[in-house]
Amino acid sequence: MCKPIDVGTTKVDELIPNPEETKPWPKESNSEFVYGTISMALVVTAGSVVMGHFQSKRDAMGCDTMCVGSMTTARSTLTLVGSTIIGKSSDSKALDDKLGGTRRAFLILGVLATALELVVAARADSVRALWVSMIPSALFQQNFNVLKALFGEWHGPSASAAERAGEVGKLGMAVGLAFMAGPLLGSVLFKTYTQAVVFASVCLIVALLFIIRLPKPMKEDKQRSGNSNAIVTEDRSLTTSSSFINRFVPDVPAARTPPAIFIMISRTCMALSFHIFNTIWQVAWRERFKFGPQDYGRYYSYIGFGFAVSQGYVANMLLRNFGMTESGRSRLLLVCSCILGGGRLLAYQTDNIAVVYFLQGLIITALGVVNTIFTADTSKIANPDQLGGLFGVLGSVESLAGIIGPILGGSLSRIHPVRGPLMAVVLLYGTVFTLVIWGYERIIGRAKIDGVQWKND
């Protein structure tokens, strides 16, 4: 590995690479990224194509606002548990010789969980059955986080933040396009719930085929020896089926490092802001703009398209031109924080629907850039054997915000129906802005340049 040396009396430690570590990294074929991205897009399409029919069925069963809110909170709670457990469990080596690796096994499990939800929801004849239908998918469909961990493994140690962000951005773009296409297909082409479920089932079958074709990542010891920039932490990977079960509640050392904590706090503030804002924004759509089913369909398609373009093109372009250094990415995060906070504040103040769409476009673009930067940073601050666990912890933290946010937004609305939530939104994004100014270059930059120091600290 790398060793520190003294140069004269300057007492500056320089990292001298081992000659064995300078061997060229195997050239990536990119087929693995394509297969993973397509599989995720198909899973999202399968889930979103039935969205309109599911909502109509739920409304017909008399599921009121309280019912919908409690289902949302329950799903967030289940997702919190599932993302944490599956994220860390996907780092296990227990299934390396079975099903093509543990991460692939959990990708297959996610597809099967989605299929089970589709079948149970389609046959449901009560609200209770709808509650049951969401359990498997909320717990076990964590494919997005698992794929991000796989993408981190497939990249060579010399991959830049822009290169890592490029692949993650394409994954986000595929998800956004799928979320845009699914509701449109469900409302235009499929007139019944059964037709939509049949199409969704075909999507899931094809997704399984792409997952089966995913290659296994490079062996852990080769990756670890080549990745001198990753944070060195104690190796706690799971190697036997018994330890796999005994460690069902995961411990992720990388999640306790300063860079991971920095990203978790930032993303939690952003997620809380989103959920608090939604407590008044959904009411505004209905009462101020008189939105109906077709209006909602156009809006969600616009959001999906904007998110796809943001992560697939805009974020990659901005990172290549302005984000090749920590200081450049810091400035991008600062601008995006201002857009996210100020954009939501202005969007609520206007009655012009064109202005609202324009501001929402800016907000979605900024959100895509922030997500891409943080995901690329996350893949650089942990060894491959902890990437899944780290992404799982990040996902569970955001799910926790999804539980607390609506409750906090409702409480703030009692103080003032509008100003309470809006001031909280501005304050939270102000916190993100302050964190980036104070610590992004110092904490995230140190993780990439002097990552070997965290263990000693």
C-alpha positions in Angstrom: 0.0 0.0 0.0 1.1 3.6 0.4 3.7 4.7 3.0 4.4 8.2 4.5 8.0 9.6 4.2 9.7 12.7 5.5 11.3 15.0 3.0 14.1 17.0 4.6 12.9 19.1 7.5 9.5 20.0 6.0 7.9 17.0 7.8 5.4 16.7 4.9 4.0 13.2 4.4 4.0 12.1 0.8 2.1 9.1 -0.4 4.4 6.8 -2.4 2.4 4.2 -4.4 3.5 0.6 -4.4 4.6 -0.4 -7.9 2.1 -3.3 -7.9 -0.7 -0.7 -7.4 0.2 1.2 -10.6 -0.7 -1.7 -12.8 -3.5 -0.6 -15.3 -7.0 -1.3 -14.1 -9.0 -3.7 -16.4 -10.8 -1.7 -19.0 -14.6 -1.4 -18.4 -16.9 -2.7 -21.0 -19.8 -0.6 -19.6 -22.2 -3.5 -20.4 -22.6 -4.1 -16.7 -23.7 -0.5 -16.2 -26.1 -0.7 -19.1 -27.7 -4.0 -17.8 -28.1 -2.6 -14.3 -29.6 0.7 -15.5 -32.1 -1.1 -17.8 -33.2 -3.5 -15.1 -33.8 -0.6 -12.7 -35.8 1.3 -15.3 -38.0 -1.7 -15.9 -38.7 -2.2 -12.2 -39.7 1.4 -11.8 -41.9 1.2 -14.9 -43.6 -1.9 -13.5 -44.3 0.0 -10.3 -45.5 3.2 -11.8 -47.6 1.9 -14.7 -50.2 0.7 -12.1 -50.0 3.9 -10.0 -53.2 5.5 -11.4 -55.2 2.3 -11.2 -54.0 1.7 -7.6 -55.0 5.2 -6.5 -58.4 4.9 -8.1 -58.9 1.6 -6.4 -57.8 3.0 -3.0 -60.2 6.0 -3.4 -63.1 3.7 -4.3 -62.5 1.8 -1.1 -62.9 5.0 0.9 -59.2 5.5 1.9 -59.3 9.1 3.1 -56.5 11.6 3.7 -55.7 10.1 7.1 -55.6 6.6 5.6 -53.3 7.8 2.8 -51.0 9.6 5.2 -50.7 6.6 7.5 -49.9 4.3 4.5 -47.2 6.7 3.4 -45.7 6.8 6.9 -45.9 3.0 7.2 -44.1 2.5 3.8 -41.4 4.9 4.9 -40.9 3.0 8.1 -40.7 -0.3 6.3 -38.3 1.2 3.8 -36.1 2.5 6.6 -35.8 -1.0 8.0 -35.4 -2.7 4.6 -32.8 -0.3 3.2 -30.6 -0.6 6.3 -30.7 -4.4 6.5 -30.4 -5.2 2.8 -27.8 -2.5 2.2 -25.4 -4.1 4.7 -26.4 -7.6 4.0 -25.6 -7.1 0.3 -22.0 -6.6 1.3 -22.0 -10.2 2.6 -19.8 -12.8 0.9 -22.1 -15.7 2.0 -23.7 -16.0 -1.4 -20.6 -15.3 -3.6 -20.8 -18.8 -5.1 -24.6 -18.8 -5.4 -26.9 -16.8 -7.6 -24.0 -14.9 -9.0 -23.2 -13.0 -5.8 -25.1 -11.5 -2.8 -25.9 -8.2 -4.5 -27.4 -9.9 -7.5 -29.4 -12.1 -5.2 -30.9 -9.0 -3.5 -31.6 -7.5 -6.9 -33.6 -10.6 -7.8 -35.4 -10.4 -4.4 -36.4 -6.8 -5.2 -38.0 -7.8 -8.4 -39.9 -10.7 -6.8 -41.1 -8.4 -4.0 -42.4 -5.9 -6.6 -44.2 -8.7 -8.4 -45.8 -9.9 -5.2 -47.0 -6.4 -4.4 -48.6 -6.2 -7.9 -50.5 -9.5 -7.6 -51.7 -8.8 -4.0 -52.8 -5.2 -4.8 -54.6 -6.3 -8.0 -56.6 -8.9 -6.1 -57.2 -6.7 -3.0 -60.9 -6.2 -2.1 -60.3 -4.1 1.1 -58.0 -1.4 2.4 -56.4 -3.9 4.7 -55.4 -6.0 1.7 -53.8 -2.9 0.2 -51.8 -2.4 3.3 -50.6 -6.0 3.1 -49.6 -5.5 -0.6 -47.1 -2.8 0.1 -45.1 -4.7 2.7 -42.9 -6.9 0.5 -41.9 -4.1 -1.9 -41.3 -1.5 0.9 -39.0 -4.0 2.7 -37.2 -5.8 0.0 -37.2 -3.6 -3.2 -34.0 -1.7 -2.5 -32.5 -2.2 -6.0 -31.6 1.4 -6.5 -29.2 1.4 -3.5 -27.8 -2.0 -4.3 -27.1 -1.0 -7.8 -25.3 2.2 -6.7 -23.1 0.0 -4.5 -22.4 -2.3 -7.5 -21.6 0.6 -9.7 -19.1 1.7 -7.1 -17.4 -1.7 -7.2 -17.3 -1.9 -11.0 -15.4 1.4 -11.2 -11.6 1.3 -11.1 -9.9 3.0 -8.2 -8.6 5.7 -10.5 -12.1 6.7 -11.6 -12.8 10.4 -11.1 -15.8 11.9 -9.4 -17.1 13.0 -12.9 -16.8 9.4 -14.2 -18.6 7.9 -11.2 -21.2 10.6 -11.4 -21.7 9.9 -15.1 -22.9 6.3 -14.5 -24.9 7.2 -11.5 -26.5 10.0 -13.4 -27.5 7.7 -16.2 -29.1 5.4 -13.6 -31.0 8.4 -12.2 -32.0 9.4 -15.7 -33.4 6.0 -16.4 -35.4 6.0 -13.2 -36.8 9.5 -14.1 -37.7 8.5 -17.6 -39.4 5.3 -16.3 -41.3 7.3 -13.7 -42.4 9.6 -16.5 -43.4 6.8 -18.9 -45.1 4.5 -16.5 -48.1 6.7 -15.4 -48.6 7.8 -19.1 -48.7 4.2 -20.3 -51.0 3.2 -17.5 -53.5 6.0 -18.3 -53.4 5.9 -22.1 -52.8 2.3 -23.2 -54.2 0.2 -20.3 -57.8 0.8 -19.4 -58.0 -1.8 -16.7 -55.9 -2.7 -13.6 -55.5 -6.2 -15.0 -54.0 -5.0 -18.3 -51.5 -2.8 -16.4 -50.5 -5.6 -14.1 -49.8 -7.9 -17.1 -47.6 -5.3 -18.7 -45.8 -4.7 -15.4 -45.2 -8.5 -15.1 -43.6 -8.5 -18.5 -41.3 -5.6 -17.4 -40.3 -7.5 -14.3 -39.5 -10.7 -16.3 -37.2 -8.8 -18.6 -35.6 -7.0 -15.7 -34.8 -10.4 -14.2 -33.1 -11.4 -17.5 -30.9 -8.3 -17.4 -30.0 -8.9 -13.7 -29.0 -12.5 -14.4 -26.5 -11.2 -17.0 -24.8 -8.8 -14.6 -21.1 -9.8 -14.1 -19.7 -10.3 -10.6 -17.5 -7.5 -9.3 -13.7 -8.0 -8.9 -12.7 -9.9 -5.9 -12.5 -7.8 -2.7 -8.8 -8.2 -2.1 -8.0 -6.9 -5.6 -10.3 -4.0 -5.2 -9.0 -3.1 -1.8 -5.4 -3.2 -2.9 -6.1 -0.9 -5.8 -8.3 1.6 -3.9 -5.8 3.7 -1.9 -8.3 6.6 -1.6 -11.0 4.7 0.2 -11.4 5.1 3.9 -9.7 2.2 5.7 -12.0 0.6 8.3 -12.2 -2.6 10.1 -13.2 -5.5 7.9 -16.5 -6.8 9.1 -17.8 -8.5 6.0 -20.0 -11.5 6.5 -18.4 -14.7 5.3 -20.7 -17.5 6.5 -24.4 -18.1 6.5 -24.5 -18.2 10.3 -22.8 -14.8 10.7 -25.1 -13.6 7.9 -28.1 -14.4 10.1 -26.5 -13.3 13.4 -25.6 -9.9 11.9 -29.1 -9.3 10.6 -29.1 -5.9 12.3 -26.1 -4.4 10.5 -23.1 -2.4 11.8 -21.5 -0.3 9.1 -18.2 1.2 10.3 -17.9 3.4 7.2 -21.2 5.1 8.2 -19.5 6.4 11.4 -16.8 8.3 9.5 -16.9 12.1 9.3 -17.5 12.2 5.5 -20.5 9.8 5.8 -21.9 11.7 8.7 -21.6 14.9 6.7 -23.5 13.5 3.8 -26.1 12.0 6.1 -26.8 15.3 7.8 -27.0 17.1 4.5 -29.4 14.6 2.9 -31.5 14.4 6.0 -32.0 18.2 6.0 -33.0 18.1 2.3 -35.4 15.2 2.8 -37.0 16.9 5.8 -37.4 20.0 3.8 -39.1 18.1 1.0 -41.6 16.4 3.2 -42.4 19.5 5.3 -43.0 21.5 2.1 -45.3 18.7 0.7 -47.7 19.2 3.6 -48.8 22.5 2.2 -47.9 22.0 -1.5 -50.3 19.2 -2.1 -53.1 21.3 -0.7 -52.1 24.2 -3.0 -52.3 22.0 -6.1 -55.8 21.0 -5.2 -57.3 24.2 -3.9 -55.3 26.9 -5.8 -54.8 25.3 -9.2 -57.8 22.9 -9.2 -55.7 20.0 -10.3 -57.5 16.9 -11.7 -56.2 13.5 -12.7 -54.9 14.6 -16.1 -53.2 17.6 -14.5 -51.4 15.4 -12.0 -50.4 13.0 -14.8 -48.8 15.9 -16.8 -47.1 17.2 -13.6 -45.6 13.9 -12.6 -44.4 13.2 -16.2 -42.8 16.6 -16.2 -41.1 15.9 -12.9 -39.8 12.5 -14.1 -38.5 14.0 -17.4 -36.8 16.9 -15.5 -35.2 14.5 -13.1 -34.0 12.2 -15.9 -32.4 15.1 -17.9 -30.9 16.5 -14.7 -29.1 13.3 -13.6 -28.4 12.0 -17.1 -27.1 15.1 -18.8 -27.0 18.3 -16.8 -25.2 16.9 -13.7 -22.6 15.2 -15.8 -22.0 18.2 -17.9 -21.7 20.5 -14.9 -19.3 18.2 -13.1 -17.1 17.8 -16.1 -16.9 21.6 -16.6 -17.0 22.9 -13.1 -16.8 20.0 -10.6 -13.4 18.4 -11.2 -12.2 19.6 -7.9 -13.6 19.7 -4.4 -13.9 23.5 -4.5 -15.8 23.3 -7.8 -18.3 20.8 -6.5 -18.6 22.8 -3.3 -19.7 25.9 -5.4 -22.2 23.7 -7.3 -23.7 22.5 -4.1 -24.0 26.0 -2.8 -25.9 27.2 -5.9 -28.2 24.2 -5.8 -29.0 24.8 -2.1 -30.1 28.3 -2.9 -32.2 27.1 -5.8 -33.9 24.4 -3.8 -34.7 26.6 -0.8 -35.5 29.8 -2.8 -37.3 28.0 -5.6 -39.8 26.3 -3.2 -40.4 29.6 -1.4 -41.2 31.4 -4.6 -43.2 28.6 -6.1 -45.7 28.7 -3.2 -46.0 32.5 -3.5 -47.1 32.6 -7.2 -50.5 31.9 -8.7 -49.1 31.6 -12.3 -48.9 27.9 -13.3 -46.2 28.6 -15.9 -44.0 30.2 -13.3 -44.6 27.2 -11.0 -43.5 24.8 -13.8 -40.4 26.8 -14.5 -39.4 26.9 -10.8 -40.1 23.2 -10.4 -37.8 22.6 -13.4 -35.0 24.5 -11.7 -35.7 22.6 -8.4 -35.6 19.2 -10.0 -32.4 20.1 -11.9 -30.7 21.2 -8.7 -31.9 18.2 -6.9 -30.5 15.9 -9.6 -27.1 17.6 -9.4 -26.9 17.4 -5.6 -27.9 13.7 -5.7 -25.3 12.9 -8.3 -22.5 14.7 -6.4 -23.3 13.0 -3.1 -23.7 9.6 -4.6 -20.3 9.9 -6.4 -18.8 11.1 -3.1 -20.3 8.2 -1.2 -18.8 5.6 -3.5 -15.3 7.1 -2.8 -15.4 7.1 1.0 -15.8 3.3 1.7 -14.3 0.1 0.6 -16.4 -2.2 -1.7 -17.2 -4.5 1.2 -19.1 -1.7 2.9 -20.6 0.3 0.0 -24.0 -1.6 0.2 -24.3 -1.0 3.9 -23.4 2.7 3.6 -25.9 3.3 0.8 -28.5 1.4 2.9 -27.9 3.5 5.9 -28.2 6.7 3.8 -31.5 5.4 2.4 -32.8 4.5 5.9 -31.9 8.0 7.1 -34.0 9.5 4.3 -36.8 7.2 5.0 -36.7 8.3 8.6 -37.1 11.9 7.4 -40.1 10.6 5.4 -41.7 9.6 8.7 -40.8 12.7 10.7 -41.2 15.3 8.0 -45.0 15.1 7.5 -45.6 15.1 11.2 -43.3 18.0 11.7 -44.9 19.9 8.8 -48.4 19.3 10.3 -47.2 20.6 13.7 -45.7 23.7 12.1 -48.9 24.3 10.2 -50.7 24.7 13.5 -48.3 27.6 14.4 -49.1 29.2 11.0 -50.6 27.3 8.1 -48.1 28.7 5.6 -45.2 30.6 7.2 -44.4 27.8 9.7 -43.6 25.1 7.1 -42.0 27.6 4.6 -39.7 29.0 7.3 -38.6 25.5 8.2 -37.9 24.7 4.5 -35.7 27.8 4.2 -33.9 27.1 7.5 -33.1 23.5 6.5 -31.6 24.5 3.2 -29.8 27.3 5.0 -28.3 24.6 7.2 -27.1 22.6 4.1 -25.6 25.8 2.7 -23.7 26.4 5.9 -22.5 22.8 6.1 -21.1 23.0 2.6 -19.3 26.2 3.2 -17.9 25.0 6.5 -17.0 21.4 5.8 -17.4 20.0 2.3 -13.8 20.7 1.1 -12.3 19.9 4.5 -14.2 16.7 5.2 -15.1 15.2 1.8 -11.8 16.4 0.3 -9.8 14.8 3.1 -11.6 11.6 2.7 -10.4 11.3 -0.9 -6.9 12.5 -0.5 -5.9 11.3 3.0 -8.5 8.6 3.5 -5.9 6.4 5.3 -5.9 8.8 8.2 -9.5 8.2 9.3 -8.7 4.9 11.0 -5.8 6.5 13.0 -8.0 9.4 14.0 
